[in-house]
Amino acid sequence: MTLLGMDVLLVGQSFQTAAALSNQLRRWGFRCRFAGNILAACRLLRSVPVDVVLSDMHLPDGSGFRLLVLLTGLPVTAFLCLPVENSCFWLPAIDAGRGCLGSPALRPSEFANALEEKSRCLEAAPGGTSSTLKTGAA
């Protein structure tokens, strides 16, 4: 992470076509990077460090769970987006480098609140460091 904010990698076609999430992330001070599939995400992760990874569960070249294996050992926070009917659940997968699969899934509003809280940590943290993302449901 740099002093200017956090880098977020959004993995999946839906993030490239629907700009609402990336626009909100930018308003909160995050820098967004995009990858359409696991292979593109791997290439990007080799060249650019990121702080947060948000991935669709279903990717053109595999499952979002496969992406998590590639993130093992990296100091990132990661969520998988699981579509349900006309909405989705956000599954916490990695929190500041520690696996947290099995934590309660977040509804979109809870997920937005967690990201907004993370952005506030950016503003308040001296020297651009931040604390872990709280993933507990409200």
C-alpha positions as a Markdown table, in Angstrom:
| # | Residue | x | y | z |
|---|---|---|---|---|
| 1 | Met | 0.0 | 0.0 | 0.0 |
| 2 | Thr | 1.2 | 3.5 | -0.8 |
| 3 | Leu | 0.5 | 6.7 | 1.1 |
| 4 | Leu | -2.1 | 7.7 | -1.4 |
| 5 | Gly | -4.6 | 4.9 | -0.6 |
| 6 | Met | -5.2 | 1.3 | -1.2 |
| 7 | Asp | -5.1 | -0.7 | -4.4 |
| 8 | Val | -8.1 | -2.9 | -5.0 |
| 9 | Leu | -8.1 | -5.7 | -7.6 |
| 10 | Leu | -11.6 | -6.5 | -9.0 |
| 11 | Val | -11.6 | -9.9 | -10.7 |
| 12 | Gly | -14.4 | -10.8 | -13.0 |
| 13 | Gln | -16.4 | -9.6 | -16.0 |
| 14 | Ser | -19.2 | -8.1 | -13.9 |
| 15 | Phe | -16.8 | -5.6 | -12.3 |
| 16 | Gln | -15.7 | -4.3 | -15.7 |
| 17 | Thr | -19.3 | -3.8 | -17.0 |
| 18 | Ala | -21.0 | -2.5 | -13.9 |
| 19 | Ala | -19.2 | 0.6 | -12.7 |
| 20 | Ala | -21.2 | 1.3 | -9.5 |
| 21 | Leu | -18.8 | -0.6 | -7.1 |
| 22 | Ser | -15.6 | 0.8 | -8.7 |
| 23 | Asn | -17.0 | 4.3 | -8.7 |
| 24 | Gln | -17.9 | 4.0 | -5.0 |
| 25 | Leu | -14.5 | 2.6 | -4.2 |
| 26 | Arg | -12.8 | 5.5 | -5.9 |
| 27 | Arg | -14.9 | 8.0 | -4.0 |
| 28 | Trp | -13.7 | 6.4 | -0.8 |
| 29 | Gly | -10.0 | 6.7 | -1.9 |
| 30 | Phe | -9.3 | 3.3 | -3.3 |
| 31 | Arg | -7.4 | 2.8 | -6.6 |
| 32 | Cys | -9.1 | 0.2 | -8.7 |
| 33 | Arg | -7.4 | -2.3 | -11.0 |
| 34 | Phe | -9.3 | -4.9 | -13.1 |
| 35 | Ala | -8.8 | -8.4 | -14.3 |
| 36 | Gly | -11.4 | -10.4 | -16.2 |
| 37 | Asn | -10.2 | -13.8 | -15.1 |
| 38 | Ile | -7.7 | -15.7 | -12.9 |
| 39 | Leu | -4.9 | -15.7 | -15.5 |
| 40 | Ala | -5.1 | -11.9 | -15.9 |
| 41 | Ala | -5.3 | -11.5 | -12.1 |
| 42 | Cys | -2.1 | -13.6 | -11.7 |
| 43 | Arg | -0.2 | -11.4 | -14.2 |
| 44 | Leu | -1.3 | -8.3 | -12.5 |
| 45 | Leu | -0.4 | -9.6 | -9.0 |
| 46 | Arg | 3.1 | -10.4 | -10.1 |
| 47 | Ser | 3.7 | -6.8 | -11.2 |
| 48 | Val | 1.5 | -4.7 | -8.8 |
| 49 | Pro | 1.0 | -5.2 | -5.1 |
| 50 | Val | -2.7 | -4.9 | -4.1 |
| 51 | Asp | -4.3 | -4.5 | -0.7 |
| 52 | Val | -7.8 | -5.8 | -1.4 |
| 53 | Val | -9.0 | -8.4 | -3.9 |
| 54 | Leu | -12.7 | -8.6 | -4.7 |
| 55 | Ser | -13.6 | -11.5 | -7.0 |
| 56 | Asp | -16.6 | -13.0 | -8.6 |
| 57 | Met | -17.1 | -16.6 | -7.5 |
| 58 | His | -17.6 | -17.8 | -11.0 |
| 59 | Leu | -14.8 | -16.7 | -13.4 |
| 60 | Pro | -14.3 | -17.7 | -17.1 |
| 61 | Asp | -11.2 | -19.8 | -16.3 |
| 62 | Gly | -12.2 | -21.3 | -12.9 |
| 63 | Ser | -13.6 | -20.7 | -9.5 |
| 64 | Gly | -12.8 | -17.7 | -7.3 |
| 65 | Phe | -11.6 | -20.3 | -4.7 |
| 66 | Arg | -8.7 | -21.1 | -7.1 |
| 67 | Leu | -7.7 | -17.4 | -7.0 |
| 68 | Leu | -7.5 | -17.6 | -3.2 |
| 69 | Val | -4.8 | -20.2 | -3.4 |
| 70 | Leu | -2.7 | -17.7 | -5.4 |
| 71 | Leu | -3.2 | -15.1 | -2.7 |
| 72 | Thr | -2.0 | -17.4 | 0.1 |
| 73 | Gly | 0.8 | -15.7 | 2.0 |
| 74 | Leu | 0.2 | -12.2 | 0.6 |
| 75 | Pro | -0.8 | -9.4 | 3.0 |
| 76 | Val | -4.2 | -8.9 | 1.3 |
| 77 | Thr | -7.9 | -8.9 | 2.3 |
| 78 | Ala | -10.1 | -10.8 | -0.1 |
| 79 | Phe | -13.8 | -11.4 | -0.7 |
| 80 | Leu | -15.7 | -13.6 | -3.1 |
| 81 | Cys | -19.0 | -12.4 | -4.6 |
| 82 | Leu | -21.6 | -15.1 | -4.6 |
| 83 | Pro | -24.7 | -14.2 | -6.7 |
| 84 | Val | -28.1 | -15.1 | -5.3 |
| 85 | Glu | -31.3 | -14.2 | -7.1 |
| 86 | Asn | -31.2 | -10.5 | -7.8 |
| 87 | Ser | -28.4 | -9.7 | -5.3 |
| 88 | Cys | -25.3 | -11.3 | -3.9 |
| 89 | Phe | -23.5 | -12.3 | -0.7 |
| 90 | Trp | -19.9 | -11.3 | -0.1 |
| 91 | Leu | -17.8 | -14.1 | 1.4 |
| 92 | Pro | -14.9 | -13.0 | 3.5 |
| 93 | Ala | -12.0 | -15.2 | 2.5 |
| 94 | Ile | -8.7 | -13.6 | 3.6 |
| 95 | Asp | -8.3 | -10.8 | 6.2 |
| 96 | Ala | -4.9 | -9.1 | 6.2 |
| 97 | Gly | -3.2 | -12.3 | 5.0 |
| 98 | Arg | -5.1 | -14.7 | 7.3 |
| 99 | Gly | -7.6 | -17.1 | 6.0 |
| 100 | Cys | -11.1 | -16.4 | 7.2 |
| 101 | Leu | -13.3 | -18.6 | 5.1 |
| 102 | Gly | -16.3 | -19.7 | 7.2 |
| 103 | Ser | -16.8 | -16.1 | 8.6 |
| 104 | Pro | -20.4 | -14.9 | 8.2 |
| 105 | Ala | -21.3 | -13.8 | 4.7 |
| 106 | Leu | -22.1 | -10.1 | 4.2 |
| 107 | Arg | -25.1 | -8.7 | 2.5 |
| 108 | Pro | -24.3 | -5.9 | 0.1 |
| 109 | Ser | -25.1 | -3.2 | 2.6 |
| 110 | Glu | -22.9 | -4.8 | 5.2 |
| 111 | Phe | -20.1 | -5.2 | 2.7 |
| 112 | Ala | -20.4 | -1.5 | 1.7 |
| 113 | Asn | -20.2 | -0.5 | 5.4 |
| 114 | Ala | -17.1 | -2.7 | 5.9 |
| 115 | Leu | -15.4 | -1.1 | 2.8 |
| 116 | Glu | -16.4 | 2.4 | 3.9 |
| 117 | Glu | -14.9 | 1.7 | 7.4 |
| 118 | Lys | -11.7 | 0.5 | 5.7 |
| 119 | Ser | -11.5 | 3.8 | 3.8 |
| 120 | Arg | -12.0 | 5.7 | 7.1 |
| 121 | Cys | -9.0 | 3.7 | 8.5 |
| 122 | Leu | -7.0 | 5.0 | 5.6 |
| 123 | Glu | -7.8 | 8.6 | 6.5 |
| 124 | Ala | -7.1 | 8.1 | 10.2 |
| 125 | Ala | -4.0 | 6.0 | 10.0 |
| 126 | Pro | -0.6 | 7.7 | 10.3 |
| 127 | Gly | 1.7 | 7.2 | 7.4 |
| 128 | Gly | -0.9 | 5.4 | 5.3 |
| 129 | Thr | -1.1 | 2.2 | 7.2 |
| 130 | Ser | -4.4 | 0.6 | 8.0 |
| 131 | Ser | -5.9 | -2.0 | 10.2 |
| 132 | Thr | -7.7 | -5.1 | 9.2 |
| 133 | Leu | -11.1 | -5.1 | 7.6 |
| 134 | Lys | -13.9 | -6.0 | 10.0 |
| 135 | Thr | -16.0 | -8.7 | 8.4 |
| 136 | Gly | -18.5 | -9.5 | 11.1 |
| 137 | Ala | -22.2 | -9.1 | 10.2 |
| 138 | Ala | -24.1 | -6.4 | 11.9 |
